[in-house]
Amino acid sequence: MGLIRIGGAVAKIPPPVRERFAGQPWRQIIDMRNFAAHQYDDLDPHRVWRTLTRDVPRLREYLNDVVVPTL
């Protein structure tokens, strides 16, 4: 559910804003959300684990270091 929430939030960010912060694979985050929400039976548990343990912490760090200071 966390991946679905993150992807849903990213999808609501207007594309011009996402383009200003090109340090993340925004489209892949949105695509992962859609896959998790609609094709959850086909999810690879190893990919989900890797995303949760590696990619989500990197996204959080990026948001804290790059995006938050610009607000």
mmCIF file of the N, C-alpha and C atoms, coordinates in Angstrom:
data_MODEL
# 
_entry.id   MODEL 
# 
loop_
_atom_site.group_PDB 
_atom_site.id 
_atom_site.type_symbol 
_atom_site.label_atom_id 
_atom_site.label_alt_id 
_atom_site.label_comp_id 
_atom_site.label_asym_id 
_atom_site.label_entity_id 
_atom_site.label_seq_id 
_atom_site.pdbx_PDB_ins_code 
_atom_site.Cartn_x 
_atom_site.Cartn_y 
_atom_site.Cartn_z 
_atom_site.occupancy 
_atom_site.B_iso_or_equiv 
_atom_site.pdbx_formal_charge 
_atom_site.auth_seq_id 
_atom_site.auth_comp_id 
_atom_site.auth_asym_id 
_atom_site.auth_atom_id 
_atom_site.pdbx_PDB_model_num 
ATOM 1   N N  . MET A 1 1  ? 0.813  -1.199  0.000   1.00 0.00 ? 1  MET A N  1 
ATOM 2   C CA . MET A 1 1  ? 0.000  0.000   0.000   1.00 0.00 ? 1  MET A CA 1 
ATOM 3   C C  . MET A 1 1  ? 0.858  1.266   0.000   1.00 0.00 ? 1  MET A C  1 
ATOM 4   N N  . GLY A 1 2  ? 2.015  1.183   0.642   1.00 0.00 ? 2  GLY A N  1 
ATOM 5   C CA . GLY A 1 2  ? 2.885  2.353   0.663   1.00 0.00 ? 2  GLY A CA 1 
ATOM 6   C C  . GLY A 1 2  ? 3.330  2.760   -0.729  1.00 0.00 ? 2  GLY A C  1 
ATOM 7   N N  . LEU A 1 3  ? 3.654  1.769   -1.559  1.00 0.00 ? 3  LEU A N  1 
ATOM 8   C CA . LEU A 1 3  ? 4.057  2.079   -2.940  1.00 0.00 ? 3  LEU A CA 1 
ATOM 9   C C  . LEU A 1 3  ? 2.912  2.718   -3.711  1.00 0.00 ? 3  LEU A C  1 
ATOM 10  N N  . ILE A 1 4  ? 1.710  2.259   -3.455  1.00 0.00 ? 4  ILE A N  1 
ATOM 11  C CA . ILE A 1 4  ? 0.539  2.825   -4.135  1.00 0.00 ? 4  ILE A CA 1 
ATOM 12  C C  . ILE A 1 4  ? 0.343  4.273   -3.704  1.00 0.00 ? 4  ILE A C  1 
ATOM 13  N N  . ARG A 1 5  ? 0.507  4.542   -2.430  1.00 0.00 ? 5  ARG A N  1 
ATOM 14  C CA . ARG A 1 5  ? 0.349  5.919   -1.940  1.00 0.00 ? 5  ARG A CA 1 
ATOM 15  C C  . ARG A 1 5  ? 1.425  6.850   -2.495  1.00 0.00 ? 5  ARG A C  1 
ATOM 16  N N  . ILE A 1 6  ? 2.670  6.369   -2.497  1.00 0.00 ? 6  ILE A N  1 
ATOM 17  C CA . ILE A 1 6  ? 3.764  7.191   -3.018  1.00 0.00 ? 6  ILE A CA 1 
ATOM 18  C C  . ILE A 1 6  ? 3.539  7.483   -4.493  1.00 0.00 ? 6  ILE A C  1 
ATOM 19  N N  . GLY A 1 7  ? 3.237  6.449   -5.268  1.00 0.00 ? 7  GLY A N  1 
ATOM 20  C CA . GLY A 1 7  ? 3.005  6.635   -6.705  1.00 0.00 ? 7  GLY A CA 1 
ATOM 21  C C  . GLY A 1 7  ? 1.819  7.531   -6.988  1.00 0.00 ? 7  GLY A C  1 
ATOM 22  N N  . GLY A 1 8  ? 0.762  7.406   -6.189  1.00 0.00 ? 8  GLY A N  1 
ATOM 23  C CA . GLY A 1 8  ? -0.401 8.278   -6.358  1.00 0.00 ? 8  GLY A CA 1 
ATOM 24  C C  . GLY A 1 8  ? -0.071 9.733   -6.084  1.00 0.00 ? 8  GLY A C  1 
ATOM 25  N N  . ALA A 1 9  ? 0.736  9.962   -5.058  1.00 0.00 ? 9  ALA A N  1 
ATOM 26  C CA . ALA A 1 9  ? 1.142  11.333  -4.730  1.00 0.00 ? 9  ALA A CA 1 
ATOM 27  C C  . ALA A 1 9  ? 2.015  11.921  -5.834  1.00 0.00 ? 9  ALA A C  1 
ATOM 28  N N  . VAL A 1 10 ? 2.951  11.118  -6.342  1.00 0.00 ? 10 VAL A N  1 
ATOM 29  C CA . VAL A 1 10 ? 3.835  11.594  -7.412  1.00 0.00 ? 10 VAL A CA 1 
ATOM 30  C C  . VAL A 1 10 ? 3.027  11.908  -8.666  1.00 0.00 ? 10 VAL A C  1 
ATOM 31  N N  . ALA A 1 11 ? 2.017  11.089  -8.961  1.00 0.00 ? 11 ALA A N  1 
ATOM 32  C CA . ALA A 1 11 ? 1.196  11.303  -10.157 1.00 0.00 ? 11 ALA A CA 1 
ATOM 33  C C  . ALA A 1 11 ? 0.440  12.630  -10.097 1.00 0.00 ? 11 ALA A C  1 
ATOM 34  N N  . LYS A 1 12 ? 0.182  13.122  -8.886  1.00 0.00 ? 12 LYS A N  1 
ATOM 35  C CA . LYS A 1 12 ? -0.539 14.388  -8.734  1.00 0.00 ? 12 LYS A CA 1 
ATOM 36  C C  . LYS A 1 12 ? 0.359  15.612  -8.905  1.00 0.00 ? 12 LYS A C  1 
ATOM 37  N N  . ILE A 1 13 ? 1.659  15.398  -8.892  1.00 0.00 ? 13 ILE A N  1 
ATOM 38  C CA . ILE A 1 13 ? 2.590  16.513  -9.084  1.00 0.00 ? 13 ILE A CA 1 
ATOM 39  C C  . ILE A 1 13 ? 2.573  16.876  -10.570 1.00 0.00 ? 13 ILE A C  1 
ATOM 40  N N  . PRO A 1 14 ? 2.319  18.119  -10.913 1.00 0.00 ? 14 PRO A N  1 
ATOM 41  C CA . PRO A 1 14 ? 2.282  18.498  -12.336 1.00 0.00 ? 14 PRO A CA 1 
ATOM 42  C C  . PRO A 1 14 ? 3.613  18.178  -13.029 1.00 0.00 ? 14 PRO A C  1 
ATOM 43  N N  . PRO A 1 15 ? 3.554  17.681  -14.270 1.00 0.00 ? 15 PRO A N  1 
ATOM 44  C CA . PRO A 1 15 ? 4.780  17.339  -14.996 1.00 0.00 ? 15 PRO A CA 1 
ATOM 45  C C  . PRO A 1 15 ? 5.838  18.442  -15.016 1.00 0.00 ? 15 PRO A C  1 
ATOM 46  N N  . PRO A 1 16 ? 5.477  19.721  -15.196 1.00 0.00 ? 16 PRO A N  1 
ATOM 47  C CA . PRO A 1 16 ? 6.528  20.746  -15.185 1.00 0.00 ? 16 PRO A CA 1 
ATOM 48  C C  . PRO A 1 16 ? 7.293  20.804  -13.860 1.00 0.00 ? 16 PRO A C  1 
ATOM 49  N N  . VAL A 1 17 ? 6.617  20.526  -12.765 1.00 0.00 ? 17 VAL A N  1 
ATOM 50  C CA . VAL A 1 17 ? 7.290  20.518  -11.462 1.00 0.00 ? 17 VAL A CA 1 
ATOM 51  C C  . VAL A 1 17 ? 8.213  19.312  -11.366 1.00 0.00 ? 17 VAL A C  1 
ATOM 52  N N  . ARG A 1 18 ? 7.727  18.140  -11.800 1.00 0.00 ? 18 ARG A N  1 
ATOM 53  C CA . ARG A 1 18 ? 8.581  16.944  -11.788 1.00 0.00 ? 18 ARG A CA 1 
ATOM 54  C C  . ARG A 1 18 ? 9.812  17.160  -12.658 1.00 0.00 ? 18 ARG A C  1 
ATOM 55  N N  . GLU A 1 19 ? 9.658  17.852  -13.750 1.00 0.00 ? 19 GLU A N  1 
ATOM 56  C CA . GLU A 1 19 ? 10.800 18.105  -14.646 1.00 0.00 ? 19 GLU A CA 1 
ATOM 57  C C  . GLU A 1 19 ? 11.852 18.981  -13.970 1.00 0.00 ? 19 GLU A C  1 
ATOM 58  N N  . ARG A 1 20 ? 11.441 19.848  -13.072 1.00 0.00 ? 20 ARG A N  1 
ATOM 59  C CA . ARG A 1 20 ? 12.394 20.691  -12.348 1.00 0.00 ? 20 ARG A CA 1 
ATOM 60  C C  . ARG A 1 20 ? 13.278 19.871  -11.423 1.00 0.00 ? 20 ARG A C  1 
ATOM 61  N N  . PHE A 1 21 ? 12.792 18.707  -11.036 1.00 0.00 ? 21 PHE A N  1 
ATOM 62  C CA . PHE A 1 21 ? 13.513 17.830  -10.117 1.00 0.00 ? 21 PHE A CA 1 
ATOM 63  C C  . PHE A 1 21 ? 13.763 16.496  -10.810 1.00 0.00 ? 21 PHE A C  1 
ATOM 64  N N  . ALA A 1 22 ? 14.653 16.533  -11.764 1.00 0.00 ? 22 ALA A N  1 
ATOM 65  C CA . ALA A 1 22 ? 14.892 15.372  -12.628 1.00 0.00 ? 22 ALA A CA 1 
ATOM 66  C C  . ALA A 1 22 ? 15.756 14.296  -11.966 1.00 0.00 ? 22 ALA A C  1 
ATOM 67  N N  . GLY A 1 23 ? 16.033 14.409  -10.701 1.00 0.00 ? 23 GLY A N  1 
ATOM 68  C CA . GLY A 1 23 ? 16.900 13.460  -10.017 1.00 0.00 ? 23 GLY A CA 1 
ATOM 69  C C  . GLY A 1 23 ? 16.245 12.145  -9.644  1.00 0.00 ? 23 GLY A C  1 
ATOM 70  N N  . GLN A 1 24 ? 14.996 11.973  -9.977  1.00 0.00 ? 24 GLN A N  1 
ATOM 71  C CA . GLN A 1 24 ? 14.283 10.740  -9.636  1.00 0.00 ? 24 GLN A CA 1 
ATOM 72  C C  . GLN A 1 24 ? 13.536 10.215  -10.860 1.00 0.00 ? 24 GLN A C  1 
ATOM 73  N N  . PRO A 1 25 ? 13.321 8.907   -10.912 1.00 0.00 ? 25 PRO A N  1 
ATOM 74  C CA . PRO A 1 25 ? 12.584 8.314   -12.033 1.00 0.00 ? 25 PRO A CA 1 
ATOM 75  C C  . PRO A 1 25 ? 11.072 8.414   -11.804 1.00 0.00 ? 25 PRO A C  1 
ATOM 76  N N  . TRP A 1 26 ? 10.548 9.616   -11.892 1.00 0.00 ? 26 TRP A N  1 
ATOM 77  C CA . TRP A 1 26 ? 9.140  9.852   -11.558 1.00 0.00 ? 26 TRP A CA 1 
ATOM 78  C C  . TRP A 1 26 ? 8.202  8.928   -12.330 1.00 0.00 ? 26 TRP A C  1 
ATOM 79  N N  . ARG A 1 27 ? 8.437  8.758   -13.624 1.00 0.00 ? 27 ARG A N  1 
ATOM 80  C CA . ARG A 1 27 ? 7.557  7.915   -14.435 1.00 0.00 ? 27 ARG A CA 1 
ATOM 81  C C  . ARG A 1 27 ? 7.574  6.472   -13.928 1.00 0.00 ? 27 ARG A C  1 
ATOM 82  N N  . GLN A 1 28 ? 8.730  5.977   -13.536 1.00 0.00 ? 28 GLN A N  1 
ATOM 83  C CA . GLN A 1 28 ? 8.828  4.610   -13.018 1.00 0.00 ? 28 GLN A CA 1 
ATOM 84  C C  . GLN A 1 28 ? 8.096  4.470   -11.679 1.00 0.00 ? 28 GLN A C  1 
ATOM 85  N N  . ILE A 1 29 ? 8.126  5.504   -10.874 1.00 0.00 ? 29 ILE A N  1 
ATOM 86  C CA . ILE A 1 29 ? 7.412  5.478   -9.595  1.00 0.00 ? 29 ILE A CA 1 
ATOM 87  C C  . ILE A 1 29 ? 5.916  5.378   -9.852  1.00 0.00 ? 29 ILE A C  1 
ATOM 88  N N  . ILE A 1 30 ? 5.427  6.165   -10.794 1.00 0.00 ? 30 ILE A N  1 
ATOM 89  C CA . ILE A 1 30 ? 4.004  6.132   -11.147 1.00 0.00 ? 30 ILE A CA 1 
ATOM 90  C C  . ILE A 1 30 ? 3.636  4.776   -11.748 1.00 0.00 ? 30 ILE A C  1 
ATOM 91  N N  . ASP A 1 31 ? 4.498  4.264   -12.621 1.00 0.00 ? 31 ASP A N  1 
ATOM 92  C CA . ASP A 1 31 ? 4.234  2.964   -13.243 1.00 0.00 ? 31 ASP A CA 1 
ATOM 93  C C  . ASP A 1 31 ? 4.215  1.847   -12.203 1.00 0.00 ? 31 ASP A C  1 
ATOM 94  N N  . MET A 1 32 ? 5.112  1.905   -11.220 1.00 0.00 ? 32 MET A N  1 
ATOM 95  C CA . MET A 1 32 ? 5.129  0.891   -10.173 1.00 0.00 ? 32 MET A CA 1 
ATOM 96  C C  . MET A 1 32 ? 3.834  0.946   -9.375  1.00 0.00 ? 32 MET A C  1 
ATOM 97  N N  . ARG A 1 33 ? 3.345  2.134   -9.118  1.00 0.00 ? 33 ARG A N  1 
ATOM 98  C CA . ARG A 1 33 ? 2.068  2.291   -8.413  1.00 0.00 ? 33 ARG A CA 1 
ATOM 99  C C  . ARG A 1 33 ? 0.946  1.636   -9.201  1.00 0.00 ? 33 ARG A C  1 
ATOM 100 N N  . ASN A 1 34 ? 0.894  1.926   -10.496 1.00 0.00 ? 34 ASN A N  1 
ATOM 101 C CA . ASN A 1 34 ? -0.171 1.360   -11.318 1.00 0.00 ? 34 ASN A CA 1 
ATOM 102 C C  . ASN A 1 34 ? -0.089 -0.167  -11.359 1.00 0.00 ? 34 ASN A C  1 
ATOM 103 N N  . PHE A 1 35 ? 1.105  -0.683  -11.468 1.00 0.00 ? 35 PHE A N  1 
ATOM 104 C CA . PHE A 1 35 ? 1.297  -2.127  -11.494 1.00 0.00 ? 35 PHE A CA 1 
ATOM 105 C C  . PHE A 1 35 ? 0.861  -2.746  -10.168 1.00 0.00 ? 35 PHE A C  1 
ATOM 106 N N  . ALA A 1 36 ? 1.278  -2.134  -9.056  1.00 0.00 ? 36 ALA A N  1 
ATOM 107 C CA . ALA A 1 36 ? 0.921  -2.654  -7.732  1.00 0.00 ? 36 ALA A CA 1 
ATOM 108 C C  . ALA A 1 36 ? -0.584 -2.586  -7.495  1.00 0.00 ? 36 ALA A C  1 
ATOM 109 N N  . ALA A 1 37 ? -1.227 -1.560  -8.020  1.00 0.00 ? 37 ALA A N  1 
ATOM 110 C CA . ALA A 1 37 ? -2.659 -1.383  -7.798  1.00 0.00 ? 37 ALA A CA 1 
ATOM 111 C C  . ALA A 1 37 ? -3.513 -2.278  -8.683  1.00 0.00 ? 37 ALA A C  1 
ATOM 112 N N  . HIS A 1 38 ? -3.028 -2.573  -9.880  1.00 0.00 ? 38 HIS A N  1 
ATOM 113 C CA . HIS A 1 38 ? -3.874 -3.266  -10.844 1.00 0.00 ? 38 HIS A CA 1 
ATOM 114 C C  . HIS A 1 38 ? -3.405 -4.662  -11.225 1.00 0.00 ? 38 HIS A C  1 
ATOM 115 N N  . GLN A 1 39 ? -2.142 -4.958  -11.027 1.00 0.00 ? 39 GLN A N  1 
ATOM 116 C CA . GLN A 1 39 ? -1.613 -6.266  -11.406 1.00 0.00 ? 39 GLN A CA 1 
ATOM 117 C C  . GLN A 1 39 ? -0.830 -6.880  -10.247 1.00 0.00 ? 39 GLN A C  1 
ATOM 118 N N  . TYR A 1 40 ? -1.354 -6.697  -9.050  1.00 0.00 ? 40 TYR A N  1 
ATOM 119 C CA . TYR A 1 40 ? -0.622 -7.106  -7.859  1.00 0.00 ? 40 TYR A CA 1 
ATOM 120 C C  . TYR A 1 40 ? -0.297 -8.592  -7.820  1.00 0.00 ? 40 TYR A C  1 
ATOM 121 N N  . ASP A 1 41 ? -1.075 -9.433  -8.512  1.00 0.00 ? 41 ASP A N  1 
ATOM 122 C CA . ASP A 1 41 ? -0.768 -10.867 -8.541  1.00 0.00 ? 41 ASP A CA 1 
ATOM 123 C C  . ASP A 1 41 ? 0.533  -11.157 -9.275  1.00 0.00 ? 41 ASP A C  1 
ATOM 124 N N  . ASP A 1 42 ? 0.949  -10.236 -10.143 1.00 0.00 ? 42 ASP A N  1 
ATOM 125 C CA . ASP A 1 42 ? 2.159  -10.424 -10.935 1.00 0.00 ? 42 ASP A CA 1 
ATOM 126 C C  . ASP A 1 42 ? 3.392  -9.754  -10.331 1.00 0.00 ? 42 ASP A C  1 
ATOM 127 N N  . LEU A 1 43 ? 3.249  -9.135  -9.168  1.00 0.00 ? 43 LEU A N  1 
ATOM 128 C CA . LEU A 1 43 ? 4.381  -8.449  -8.550  1.00 0.00 ? 43 LEU A CA 1 
ATOM 129 C C  . LEU A 1 43 ? 5.462  -9.447  -8.152  1.00 0.00 ? 43 LEU A C  1 
ATOM 130 N N  . ASP A 1 44 ? 6.681  -9.092  -8.429  1.00 0.00 ? 44 ASP A N  1 
ATOM 131 C CA . ASP A 1 44 ? 7.827  -9.890  -8.014  1.00 0.00 ? 44 ASP A CA 1 
ATOM 132 C C  . ASP A 1 44 ? 8.186  -9.470  -6.590  1.00 0.00 ? 44 ASP A C  1 
ATOM 133 N N  . PRO A 1 45 ? 8.060  -10.369 -5.618  1.00 0.00 ? 45 PRO A N  1 
ATOM 134 C CA . PRO A 1 45 ? 8.322  -9.979  -4.231  1.00 0.00 ? 45 PRO A CA 1 
ATOM 135 C C  . PRO A 1 45 ? 9.743  -9.452  -4.004  1.00 0.00 ? 45 PRO A C  1 
ATOM 136 N N  . HIS A 1 46 ? 10.707 -9.959  -4.753  1.00 0.00 ? 46 HIS A N  1 
ATOM 137 C CA . HIS A 1 46 ? 12.086 -9.471  -4.610  1.00 0.00 ? 46 HIS A CA 1 
ATOM 138 C C  . HIS A 1 46 ? 12.198 -8.026  -5.105  1.00 0.00 ? 46 HIS A C  1 
ATOM 139 N N  . ARG A 1 47 ? 11.491 -7.714  -6.177  1.00 0.00 ? 47 ARG A N  1 
ATOM 140 C CA . ARG A 1 47 ? 11.515 -6.334  -6.692  1.00 0.00 ? 47 ARG A CA 1 
ATOM 141 C C  . ARG A 1 47 ? 10.833 -5.389  -5.702  1.00 0.00 ? 47 ARG A C  1 
ATOM 142 N N  . VAL A 1 48 ? 9.718  -5.823  -5.148  1.00 0.00 ? 48 VAL A N  1 
ATOM 143 C CA . VAL A 1 48 ? 9.024  -4.992  -4.161  1.00 0.00 ? 48 VAL A CA 1 
ATOM 144 C C  . VAL A 1 48 ? 9.927  -4.752  -2.959  1.00 0.00 ? 48 VAL A C  1 
ATOM 145 N N  . TRP A 1 49 ? 10.577 -5.806  -2.451  1.00 0.00 ? 49 TRP A N  1 
ATOM 146 C CA . TRP A 1 49 ? 11.468 -5.673  -1.299  1.00 0.00 ? 49 TRP A CA 1 
ATOM 147 C C  . TRP A 1 49 ? 12.616 -4.712  -1.608  1.00 0.00 ? 49 TRP A C  1 
ATOM 148 N N  . ARG A 1 50 ? 13.215 -4.877  -2.790  1.00 0.00 ? 50 ARG A N  1 
ATOM 149 C CA . ARG A 1 50 ? 14.325 -4.001  -3.193  1.00 0.00 ? 50 ARG A CA 1 
ATOM 150 C C  . ARG A 1 50 ? 13.846 -2.549  -3.273  1.00 0.00 ? 50 ARG A C  1 
ATOM 151 N N  . THR A 1 51 ? 12.663 -2.353  -3.818  1.00 0.00 ? 51 THR A N  1 
ATOM 152 C CA . THR A 1 51 ? 12.118 -1.002  -3.918  1.00 0.00 ? 51 THR A CA 1 
ATOM 153 C C  . THR A 1 51 ? 11.911 -0.400  -2.532  1.00 0.00 ? 51 THR A C  1 
ATOM 154 N N  . LEU A 1 52 ? 11.353 -1.195  -1.628  1.00 0.00 ? 52 LEU A N  1 
ATOM 155 C CA . LEU A 1 52 ? 11.075 -0.693  -0.283  1.00 0.00 ? 52 LEU A CA 1 
ATOM 156 C C  . LEU A 1 52 ? 12.329 -0.442  0.545   1.00 0.00 ? 52 LEU A C  1 
ATOM 157 N N  . THR A 1 53 ? 13.338 -1.273  0.351   1.00 0.00 ? 53 THR A N  1 
ATOM 158 C CA . THR A 1 53 ? 14.526 -1.156  1.188   1.00 0.00 ? 53 THR A CA 1 
ATOM 159 C C  . THR A 1 53 ? 15.630 -0.299  0.583   1.00 0.00 ? 53 THR A C  1 
ATOM 160 N N  . ARG A 1 54 ? 15.614 -0.127  -0.735  1.00 0.00 ? 54 ARG A N  1 
ATOM 161 C CA . ARG A 1 54 ? 16.672 0.649   -1.386  1.00 0.00 ? 54 ARG A CA 1 
ATOM 162 C C  . ARG A 1 54 ? 16.126 1.942   -1.994  1.00 0.00 ? 54 ARG A C  1 
ATOM 163 N N  . ASP A 1 55 ? 15.106 1.812   -2.819  1.00 0.00 ? 55 ASP A N  1 
ATOM 164 C CA . ASP A 1 55 ? 14.649 2.968   -3.597  1.00 0.00 ? 55 ASP A CA 1 
ATOM 165 C C  . ASP A 1 55 ? 13.838 3.969   -2.785  1.00 0.00 ? 55 ASP A C  1 
ATOM 166 N N  . VAL A 1 56 ? 12.958 3.493   -1.924  1.00 0.00 ? 56 VAL A N  1 
ATOM 167 C CA . VAL A 1 56 ? 12.150 4.424   -1.121  1.00 0.00 ? 56 VAL A CA 1 
ATOM 168 C C  . VAL A 1 56 ? 13.036 5.252   -0.185  1.00 0.00 ? 56 VAL A C  1 
ATOM 169 N N  . PRO A 1 57 ? 14.003 4.638   0.516   1.00 0.00 ? 57 PRO A N  1 
ATOM 170 C CA . PRO A 1 57 ? 14.899 5.479   1.331   1.00 0.00 ? 57 PRO A CA 1 
ATOM 171 C C  . PRO A 1 57 ? 15.681 6.505   0.496   1.00 0.00 ? 57 PRO A C  1 
ATOM 172 N N  . ARG A 1 58 ? 16.089 6.123   -0.705  1.00 0.00 ? 58 ARG A N  1 
ATOM 173 C CA . ARG A 1 58 ? 16.787 7.084   -1.582  1.00 0.00 ? 58 ARG A CA 1 
ATOM 174 C C  . ARG A 1 58 ? 15.861 8.220   -1.982  1.00 0.00 ? 58 ARG A C  1 
ATOM 175 N N  . LEU A 1 59 ? 14.613 7.899   -2.281  1.00 0.00 ? 59 LEU A N  1 
ATOM 176 C CA . LEU A 1 59 ? 13.644 8.937   -2.635  1.00 0.00 ? 59 LEU A CA 1 
ATOM 177 C C  . LEU A 1 59 ? 13.440 9.883   -1.454  1.00 0.00 ? 59 LEU A C  1 
ATOM 178 N N  . ARG A 1 60 ? 13.298 9.327   -0.263  1.00 0.00 ? 60 ARG A N  1 
ATOM 179 C CA . ARG A 1 60 ? 13.119 10.163  0.926   1.00 0.00 ? 60 ARG A CA 1 
ATOM 180 C C  . ARG A 1 60 ? 14.310 11.096  1.121   1.00 0.00 ? 60 ARG A C  1 
ATOM 181 N N  . GLU A 1 61 ? 15.503 10.546  0.998   1.00 0.00 ? 61 GLU A N  1 
ATOM 182 C CA . GLU A 1 61 ? 16.713 11.362  1.147   1.00 0.00 ? 61 GLU A CA 1 
ATOM 183 C C  . GLU A 1 61 ? 16.756 12.467  0.092   1.00 0.00 ? 61 GLU A C  1 
ATOM 184 N N  . TYR A 1 62 ? 16.426 12.123  -1.147  1.00 0.00 ? 62 TYR A N  1 
ATOM 185 C CA . TYR A 1 62 ? 16.407 13.112  -2.224  1.00 0.00 ? 62 TYR A CA 1 
ATOM 186 C C  . TYR A 1 62 ? 15.406 14.220  -1.921  1.00 0.00 ? 62 TYR A C  1 
ATOM 187 N N  . LEU A 1 63 ? 14.220 13.846  -1.501  1.00 0.00 ? 63 LEU A N  1 
ATOM 188 C CA . LEU A 1 63 ? 13.202 14.848  -1.198  1.00 0.00 ? 63 LEU A CA 1 
ATOM 189 C C  . LEU A 1 63 ? 13.659 15.772  -0.068  1.00 0.00 ? 63 LEU A C  1 
ATOM 190 N N  . ASN A 1 64 ? 14.258 15.191  0.959   1.00 0.00 ? 64 ASN A N  1 
ATOM 191 C CA . ASN A 1 64 ? 14.741 16.001  2.080   1.00 0.00 ? 64 ASN A CA 1 
ATOM 192 C C  . ASN A 1 64 ? 15.906 16.912  1.689   1.00 0.00 ? 64 ASN A C  1 
ATOM 193 N N  . ASP A 1 65 ? 16.806 16.406  0.868   1.00 0.00 ? 65 ASP A N  1 
ATOM 194 C CA . ASP A 1 65 ? 18.010 17.156  0.521   1.00 0.00 ? 65 ASP A CA 1 
ATOM 195 C C  . ASP A 1 65 ? 17.812 18.161  -0.614  1.00 0.00 ? 65 ASP A C  1 
ATOM 196 N N  . VAL A 1 66 ? 16.977 17.816  -1.575  1.00 0.00 ? 66 VAL A N  1 
ATOM 197 C CA . VAL A 1 66 ? 16.879 18.626  -2.796  1.00 0.00 ? 66 VAL A CA 1 
ATOM 198 C C  . VAL A 1 66 ? 15.565 19.388  -2.888  1.00 0.00 ? 66 VAL A C  1 
ATOM 199 N N  . VAL A 1 67 ? 14.468 18.723  -2.640  1.00 0.00 ? 67 VAL A N  1 
ATOM 200 C CA . VAL A 1 67 ? 13.161 19.356  -2.860  1.00 0.00 ? 67 VAL A CA 1 
ATOM 201 C C  . VAL A 1 67 ? 12.760 20.256  -1.692  1.00 0.00 ? 67 VAL A C  1 
ATOM 202 N N  . VAL A 1 68 ? 12.843 19.744  -0.490  1.00 0.00 ? 68 VAL A N  1 
ATOM 203 C CA . VAL A 1 68 ? 12.374 20.514  0.678   1.00 0.00 ? 68 VAL A CA 1 
ATOM 204 C C  . VAL A 1 68 ? 13.080 21.870  0.794   1.00 0.00 ? 68 VAL A C  1 
ATOM 205 N N  . PRO A 1 69 ? 14.397 21.953  0.601   1.00 0.00 ? 69 PRO A N  1 
ATOM 206 C CA . PRO A 1 69 ? 15.034 23.275  0.713   1.00 0.00 ? 69 PRO A CA 1 
ATOM 207 C C  . PRO A 1 69 ? 14.552 24.296  -0.321  1.00 0.00 ? 69 PRO A C  1 
ATOM 208 N N  . THR A 1 70 ? 13.966 23.843  -1.416  1.00 0.00 ? 70 THR A N  1 
ATOM 209 C CA . THR A 1 70 ? 13.520 24.792  -2.435  1.00 0.00 ? 70 THR A CA 1 
ATOM 210 C C  . THR A 1 70 ? 12.119 25.302  -2.187  1.00 0.00 ? 70 THR A C  1 
ATOM 211 N N  . LEU A 1 71 ? 11.434 24.727  -1.186  1.00 0.00 ? 71 LEU A N  1 
ATOM 212 C CA . LEU A 1 71 ? 10.046 25.148  -0.904  1.00 0.00 ? 71 LEU A CA 1 
ATOM 213 C C  . LEU A 1 71 ? 9.992  26.393  -0.074  1.00 0.00 ? 71 LEU A C  1 
# 
